């Protein structure tokens, strides 16, 4: 069983090695690692780890937080591709797609940005609607999107009135970015957190901006 573990740890030599040893002590194998953010003396990393069948994910939390200065932001089951797609690869896939480029975008964005789902939201003559959604996108649609049109990528309030109750019940954190025109936006949802970090919002804006150019 694989899990996506987001941890904050001291940004100093040896910290990551100590974490790897601690996780290994509970039978976890690190399959991949991505640096999400670096700040003043700390780093936030995403690790995909594999646990033996029957092992509890709580052991990852306990092992990691036993280390001085390490904090676990979240642990989630991981079912994505281990050969992690990067933004430029996704942009190329969208540009060369023969079929629905929007579908390629949302499916790829969910993988690249490590979220539960992605949606392209639109505004038409009869109000808001879902243009396309990724695998795992909730069946319940938002009836209104008062935050559109967007001028820049932003974190959205997951407890706002426009958010469907089922999204709130799943403690969904939300972020969105404009797709080049006022009536289109790329909306991301992460069920159960963690919160989006500024570096992730920057990546979202970078991706959405270039894809908007590709889509014309």
N, C-alpha and C positions, 0 to 999 in steps of 0.2 A: 504494500500500500504506500502510495506516495503522498507527500504533504508539502504545501507551500508555507514556509516558515519565514515570517518577517521579523527581523530582530534589529534592535539598536544596540550598538556596542562601541566601546572606546576606539577612536581612530588612532591606534598606535601599533607598532610592530608586535606581533605575537598574539593579538586579540583573536584574530580569525582562526589561528592554529589552535588556540586554547578551546575555542568553541567547537572546532571539528573534533578534538579529542573528547570533549564532554559529550557530544552527540554520539560519537562512536562507542562510548562506554555504555550506552543504552541500546546499542544494536542498530543505530541509524547510519545509513550511507548517504553522503552528500552527492547528488547527481549533477547539480548545476548551481551557480551563484551569480547574482546580478547586484551591482551596487545601485541602489535607488537614489541615495542622497548622501552628501557629505556636508557636515557643518563644523562648528567650532569645537573640535575635540571629539566628535562622534561621527559614526557612519551608520547608515541604515541599509541593510542588505536583505535581499530575497534569496532564500535557499530552498531548492527542491530537494527533499530528503526522502529516502525510502526506509520504511520500517518493516520488519518481518511480520508475516501474517499473525494476527492475534495480539500484537503489541499495541499499547494504548498511546495515542498522541500526547496525552498528558505527560508522558515520560520525557518528551522533547522539551516541553515547557519547564519542567523541573530541572532537567540537566542544564539547560541554557541559563536560566535565572539563578542557578547556584554560583555562577561566575560573577565576580565583582564588576559592576558597571554595565551588565548585559540586561536588557529588557526585551521581552517578547511582545511585539505589537499584535500579532495574530498567527493562528495556525488554521489552515484550510486544506481540505482534500485537494489534491492536484491531479487533474486529468488532461492537462495540456500536452503539447508536443515537447519532447526533451530537447530537440534541436530548435531552440528558441528563435522565432522570427524577429527580425529587427525592422525598424521603421522604413529604412530604405528598401528592404526586400518587399515589404508590403506595398509601398508606393509603386514599385515595379510591377507587382502582381495586379494592382488596380489598373495601371496604365496599359497592360498587355491583355487584360481580360476580354474575352470575346462576348461573354454573356453579361449578366447584371453586375456592373462595377460596384454599385452600392452594396450589394450582398457580399462581395469580396471584401469591401472595406470593413463592414461591421464584424464579419467573422474574423478577419485578421486583426482588427483593433482589439477585440476581446482577448486574443492571445498575446499580442505584443504588449499591451498595457496592463496585463494581469488583472482583468476584471471579470465579473460574472457574466455580463452581457453588454451589448452595444446596440444602439438604435439610432437611425436617422429620423429626426422629427421634422415635420413640415407644417406650415400654415397655409391653408387654402381658403376659398370663398366661404366654406362652411365651418371654419374653425381649424383646430389642430388635428393632425393625423400622423400615423406612423407610416413613413415611406418604406422602411425595411428594418428588420430586426435580426440579430444574430441568433444562433442556436442558444437556447437558454433564456432568451428574452421573455419577460413575463407576459402572460396572455392579457392581463389587465392593462389597459391603455390609460395614459394620463389624459383627462378630459380637457385640460387647459395647460398652457405653458406660458405663464405671464412673464417669464424671464427672456422670452424671445421678442424681438431679435437681439442677438448677442453681438457685442463689439469685440470681445476677447474671450479666451478660455477662462473658465471660472469654476469654483466649487459651488455647488447648489445646496440649499438647506433641505436635508432629507426629511425634516419634520414639517415643512411648509404645507399650507392647505391644499395646494394643487397636487401633492404627492398622493397617489392611491394608497389606501389603508394597507393593502397586502404588501406593498413595498416597505411601508413603515414597519409592519409586523416582522419583516425579515431584516430590519435594521440596515437598510440599504443606504450606503453613501453614494453620492451622485456628483458628477462633474459633466461639463458640456463645453463645446467649442463651436464657433461659427464655421459653416462650410462654404464660405465665399459669397453667399447671397443671404439677404435678410430672412428669407422664409425657410432656411434649412440649417439644422444644427446636428452635430454628432453628440449623442447623450450616452454616458457611461454609467453603469450601475455595479456596485460591489456589495453583494449581500453579506451582511455580518461584518463589514469593515475589512481592513482598517481604513481610516480616513485618508483621503488623497493628500499627498505632500506637494509642496510647491514645485519640486522638480518633475513630478508626474504631470502636473498641469502644464508645465512648460513643454513637456514631450507631446502632450495631447495637442496643444496649440500648433506646434511644429508640424505634426503629422496632418492635422486637419487643414492647415494652411496650404501645404504642398499638394495634398489630394484635391483640394478645391480647384487648384490651378490645373491639375491633370484632368479633372472632370469637366473643366470648362464652364 
